[in-house]
Amino acid sequence: MAKKKKEKRGPNLSPLSLLRLRLDGLLHKSGWAARDAAAIYADLAAVIKDISPDHYLPIVIKAVNDADPTVHERLMELLPAWVEQMKTESVLAMLVEQGNLQPQESKLATTLLQACGLEVSPVSVDEEHAFHTAFYGADELGSQGFIIILWYANRQQSRVRGLNFLIDFNPPWDGAVKDVMTLPQRSPRDMVAQFVDIWRNNKVHIDIDELDAVAAKQRLIEALACNQAQNIRLPRDLVLVRDLFAQHVLALPDDADTPAFTLDDFDQMAQSGESAESITHIEQTVGRRVRLEDGKELIVMGDPFDDE
């Protein structure tokens, strides 16, 4: 009796999850960018197969933006015709106008659309509708807090995006930014319900204040000053969203009490000091320090999520 051939098993990865890898394979392939337009279009069609334009376009744009200069220049010549051929001009325009691309990718996409004869106006932080609102929350134990800054993602002001900064008041942080999370696009109501109101029902009471643009920037820059004072490097996830930070935090208005802080300060803090991730790792695996009411420090061993 013939033995059944064993099925080859492997991870069931979606085409979208492999797209950037496949694109980079093409863009770094020797001589690929020198091929004729039809061959390049066929290769692009193959790697985006079964992926919707609103999902593949941001990845294609980012891959082209990151490509070597020669490849970048060649693709910028070919992509306008490809976008028209794929009938995706309106999708690309929507991604730009709703602020769903990073600044550099948005600029590249705008250039492509102009070559297609379309003029678009990306969301700009200089426009009045950019900032939506912000929230500051801190627990009653004086242990942790957060600053959430939200901005409009479209001109209709029906969608918002945001950044959620985690603040730790225990040593060695002493009010520094410990982590950051990029908040996905939502309606303003859903965003507040999912990422702000959820804390109002937390078992530990948290006071939450709504902030205007000036107060939000001041509160966050004060937290970053604690990173400087404690010589704690900026969290890796914050460094990765440098452009969003510059566009939606640093560009907010100042008043007389706002501490001075520039992108040069940000870049310096991204490279020097003790790693925020290494401190967090020690807290999660060895023990963490808490400050008592009398100012003394106490080391707590064990799981930081253990109620006891």
N, C-alpha and C positions, 0 to 999 in steps of 0.2 A: 504494500500500500504506500503510495507516494506521500511523502510528508508535506504538510501544508507550509507554504512559505510564510515566515513570520512577517507581519506588517512592520514596516519601519516607523517607529514612533519618534516624534519630536515636538517641539513647542508649536502650538497652533497660532502663529503670529499673523496679524492682519496686514494687508498691503500697506496701510498707512504707517504702521509701526516700523516698516522696513524702508519707507520711501526715502528718508534722508540718506540712509546707508547706500541705497541703490543710486541715488543722484550723485553722491560723492564719488561712487565707483566710476560713473560716466565722466564726470567733470575732471577727475584726476587721471583718466585713461590717456596714455600717450597718443597724441594725434587725433583724439576724438573731436575736439573743437574745430579741426581743419576739414572735417568731412563736409559733404554738401548738405544744404539745408534739409532736403527730403530725408536723408539718413538720420540727421539729428532729431527732426520732428518725429520720426518713427520710433527712435529710442525713447524719447520723452513720452510718447503715447503709451509705450510698453510699461514704463515704470509707474505711470499714474492710472493704469487700468483698474477699474472698479473703485476708484476713489473720487469723491465728489469735489468739484472745483473749489468750494469754500474751504475744504480741508487741504487739498494739495497745493493750491496757489501760494499760501504763506510759506510753505516749506520750500517750494521751488524758488520763490523770490529770495529767501534767506540763503539758500545754497548758492545762488548766482551772486548775491552780494558778498559772500565769503570766498568766492572762487579766485584763483590766480588772475592777475590783471589781463593776460592774453585771452584766457577763457571767458572772463567777465566781459571783455570788450566784444568778443565774437557773439556771445549770447545776447548782448544788448542790441546787436544788429538784427538778430533773428527772432527774438521773442515777440516783438509787436505783431509780426505776421502770424506767429504761432497762436498768440492770444486771440486774434481775429479768426483764425482757422478753427479754433476750439470753441468759438462763440462765448468767450468768458470775460469780455470787456466789462459787462455790467457787474459781474461778481467781484472782479478785481477792484472796480470803482467803489463798490459797497464796502469792501475791506478797508480801503483807504479812508473813506468818508466817516466810517464808524469807529476809526481809531483802533482797528484790530491788528495793526502791524506796528512793529517797533519803528522808531523814527527813521533809521537808515533804510529799512526795507520799504517804508512808506514813501520815502523820497525816490527810491528806485522804481517802485510801482507807478508813481505819478509820472515819471519820465517815460515809462512804457506806454501809459495811457495817452500821454500827449502825442507820442509817435503814432498812436492809433487815431488821433484826431479828437480825443476826449480831454476836457479840462475838469479836474476834480479839486475839491478843497478839503484837505485833511483836517481833522480836529486839531486845533492849535491851542497851546496853553495860554496864548495871548488873548484868546477870545473870552468874552465874559462867561460863556456857558461851561468852561472847562471844569472848574471846581464845583462839586455838588455840596458835600458836607463832610464833617469829620466827627469822630467820637473818641473820648478818652474814658477808660474804665480802670478801676483798681479795686482789689479785694479788700475786705475789712481787716485782714490780717497784716496788711502792709507788706505782702509778699510779692505779688505779681500784678501787672497791669498791661494794658494794650492801648495803642493809638491806631485808629483806622481812618485812613484818608480816602475819600471817594471822589471820583470825577466822572463827568458825563462822557459816554463813549460815542454819542451821535448828536447830530444837530437838533434832532427832535426832542432831545433830553428825556428819552424814554428808556435808555439803557445806561448803566453805570459800571465802572470797574474800580478796583481799589488795591491798596496795600494795607496789610495788617501787621503792625510792628509789636512784638512781644517785649515787654519791659520787665526786668527782674530787679526787685529792690533788696534782695538778700546779698550778702557778700559772696563772691568778690565783685558782683555786678554793680551793686549800689546805685540802681536807677539806669543802668546801661541797656541798650538795645541788644536783646539776646538772640532774636530770630525774626524772620519776616516771612509772610505768606502773601502771594499774589492772589487776589480775589477774582474769580471768573466773572464774566459779564452777566449781569442780571438786571431786571427792572429795579428802580430805586426801592420800591416796597419789598420785593423779594430779597434784595441784598440786605436790607436792615433786619428783616425777619430771620434770615439764615445766619448772619454773622454778628449781629449786635443784640437783638432781642433774646437770642438763645442764652446769653449770659445773665439775663435778668431772672431766669428760672434756675440758675445754678445753685447747688446746695450751699456754697459759700457766697455770702452776700457781696455783690459788686455794685459800687456806685458808678453810674455812667453819665457823663456830661456830653452834650453836643457842642462842638467847637466851630467857630468861623475859621476862615482861611488863615488869618494872622495868628490866632491862638494855636491852631493845629501845627503850623510850622514852628512856632516858638517852643511848644511842648516837645516836639520831636528833636529839634536841634539841641535842646537842653539834655535830652536823653543821650544823644550822640556825644555831647560834651562829657558825659559820664564814662562813655567808652574811652575817650581820650584820657580822662583823669585816671582811670583804672588800667590804662595801657592794654585794652582788650581790642583785638582786631575786629573789623566789621564782619558780621556773619557772612558766610559764603553766598547764601541765597540773596542777601542784600546787594552784594557786589555784582551778581548776575543781572540784577534789574537796575543797574546804574542809570540807564537812559530814562526809565520811568521815574526814578528818584529825582533826576535833574529836571524833568519836564513837569512833574506833578507835585513836587515838594519844594525844591530849591526855587522854583519860579513863583511860588506863592508870595504874597506881599509881606513886607516886614513892618514892624513899628520900632519905637525907640528901645524896647526891651528885648528884641530878638537878637540872640547871640550871632556874631559873625560866623559864617560857615560857607565855604566854597567847594567847588568840585575838586580843586587841588587838595583840600583837606580830606575829602572823601577818598581820593585816590591814595593819599598817604596812609590813611587809616585802613585801607584795604590790604596793605602790604606789611604793616608793622604792628607789633604787639602780640600778646598771647592769643592763640586761636580760640574763638568763641566756641567752636565745635569741640575742641579738646576739653574745655572747662565743662561743657554740658555732658560729655562722655564720662568724665570723672564723677559728676553728680549722679548720673544714672547707674553707674556700676560700682562705685565705692561709697560715696556719701556726699551730702551737701551741707552747706553752712547756712544757718538762719540767725537772724538778729533778734534778740529778746527785747522786751520793753525797756529794760535798764541799759540797753546798748551793748550788752555782752553777746558774744557769738557762741552758738551751739552747733556741734557737728551731728547731723542726723544720718545714720547708716540705713542702708536698705533701699527698697523700691520707692522712688519719689511719689508714686501714685498710690502707695499704701496708706489708707486712712489713719492707721495707727502711728 
